[in-house]
Amino acid sequence: MHSRTQHLPVDAEQPHRPTCCAGCGQALTAATASRAHNARDEIALT
């Protein structure tokens, strides 16, 4: 097996949320209750 483990610190969070409900059009803000259904990590190595 050839692999490495590197622990990278999390230094930023970028939430992605819609500005309004697709069903009723009601405005959504950062204070609106929400729940994450999936997530993805993306790292740009240069």
Secondary structure, 3 states (H helix, E strand, C coil): CCCCCCCCCCCCCCCCCCCECCCCCCECCCCCCCCCCCCCCCCCCC
